[in-house]
Amino acid sequence: MQSKSTKIQTRPIEDLLARIRTLRQQGQHEIRISGAEADRLADSLSQVMTRLVHVQDEIIEALKQAQESKTINVEMDGGSFEVKE
């Protein structure tokens, strides 16, 4: 399991989304980013996707464990009936 203390750098994603909002408000239809900005964005997206996969795996494992803990095994020994008066 990955350490939860590692913070994902989402700033490049947030910056791009802000730029896209501004472009839409201005009615522009094209955006250009520098190579360095593209590298930062790619790194940030990779971190987010990697963390998402780890979280997904943890959720799947937790659901499996929860399902297994709900299973109840019943054993019967074929005892006898007694008439009580």
N, C-alpha and C positions, 0 to 999 in steps of 0.2 A: 504494500500500500504506500502511496506517495504521501510525503509529509504535508500536513494541512497548513503549515506556516509559510509555505512558498506562495508569494503573492504573484498573481498573473498581471503582467503589464498590459492593461487594456487601453492605455492612453492613445496609441496610434489608431485604434478602432474608433474610439470616441471622437478623435480629431477628424477622421474621415467622414463620420456620420454628420458632424457639425458642418463640415464643408459642403456635403451633399444637400443638407437642409438649406444652407445659404444659397447655393446654386439654384435650387428649385424655386426659392422665393424670388430670385432675380430672373427667372425664366430661362436660364441657360441649360443647355442639353449635353454639355461635355465637361469632363474633369480630367486634369492632368496632374500626375504626381511625380516627384523626382525618384530617381533610383534608390536613394537612401531612405526616403519615406516608404517606398514600396517594400524595401527590405524589412523595415521596422514593422510595417503592417503584416507582412508574411510571418515574421517571428511571433507577433502577438496572436494572430489567428491560429498558428500552430500550437501555441501554449493553450489557448482556449479549447481547441479541438482535443488535444491530449488530455486535458483535465476532464472534459466532458466524457470521454471514453472511460476514464478511471471511475468517475462518479456513476456512470451507467453500470459498469461492472459491479460496483459496490451495492447498488440498488438491486440488481439481479440476484446477487448472492444473499442479500438480506431477505428478499422475498422467498428464495428457496429455503432458507433456514426457518422462516416463519411458517411456511407451508409444512415443512417436516415436523415442526414442533406441534402442529395441530393434529397430526396423525395419532390416533389412539388404537392400541392393539388390545383386543379382547380375547382371552383364552377361556375356553369352556372345558370342564373336565367330564362332562356327561354324568353328573351326579344323579341322585334319585329323588323322587318326589315322596314326601311323607304326608300322611293324612293326619291332620290335627283335629282333635275333637274338643 
